[in-house]
Amino acid sequence: MPEVKIDKKLLLRVAENARLNLSEAEVKEFLPQLKEIIKSFNKLDSLGVFSEKPSFQPLPLKNVFREDKKEKCLSQKDALSNTQHKKGGYFLGPKAV
């Protein structure tokens, strides 16, 4: 990978792309930080991981749902047995206006 020259011009271009208006003091503060960041990424480039396939999912995906099984259903009487709010064989809910 070609060496990128980190200078004030590059920093101002990056700031413009990010829609940042940097003062001269901020440029002086951020320039060494940008150089350090690029230096760290250059170290990653030297690892030679380009032959590896990207991993978009760090953990294997598995289905956590149980299999549907046909079982005996509650009768209407049993389903309504634990509620006081019932009318005409149905659950009684609040009015929706």
N, C-alpha and C positions, 0 to 999 in steps of 0.2 A: 504494500500500500504506500502511495507516495507521501512524503513528509509534508505536513500542513504547517505553513508559517502562521504562528499565532501572534498577531499584532493588533494595534489599536483599530486599524481598518476592519479587520475581521470581527472584532468585538462589537464595533458599531454596526456592522451589517447584521450580526446575530441579534443585537438589541432592536434594530429596525424591524427585522422579521417578527420579533416577539412584541412589537409595538411598545417598546420601552424607550423613554427619553432619558438617557443617562447624563448626569452631570460629569464634569471633568474629574471630580473627586471619586465618583463611582467608577469611572473608567479606570482610574489608577488602582482602585481597590479590587475590581473584578478581573482585570487582565491577568494577574498572577494566578487567580483562582481558575480561570478558564484554561490557562496553560497546564495547571495541575490536573484538571479533569481530562484534557486531551491526552496527557502523558499516561494517565491511568488506563484510558481506552486503548492506547497503543500497546500497553502491556498485555491486554486481553487479545489483541490481534496477533501477538507473538505466540500464543498458545497453540495455534494450528487446529482449531476446532471446526474449520470450514468443511471438513469431510463428514461431520456429524449431522444427522437430521435434526431439525428443530423440534423441540418438545413443547407442544402447546398445552398439554395437560400433565402436570407433574405427578398426579396420582392416577392409577388405573381406574377407569370408569366401570361401575358395576350397577346392576339393577337392584335397588333396595326394596322393591315392592314385592309383596307376597303374591303367590299364584292365586287367582280367583278360584274358589271352591263353592259349589252349590251346597247350601246348608238349609236346614229348616228355618223358616221365617217366623217372626213373631206374629201372633194373631192381632187383630185390631184391638181387642179387649186387653191383651197383655201390654201392647205398646202404650195404651192410654192409661194403664193402671197406676202409674206413678205421678200423674199430674192432676191438679185441681182445675186447670184451665182447659176444659174440653166442652164441646157442644156438638150435638148431632153426629157423634162418632169421629170427630176430627179435633185436632189441637186448636185451641182458641188463642189467637195472637192479638197484639194491640192493633187498633185501627190505624190504617195508613191513609192519610188524607192528601 
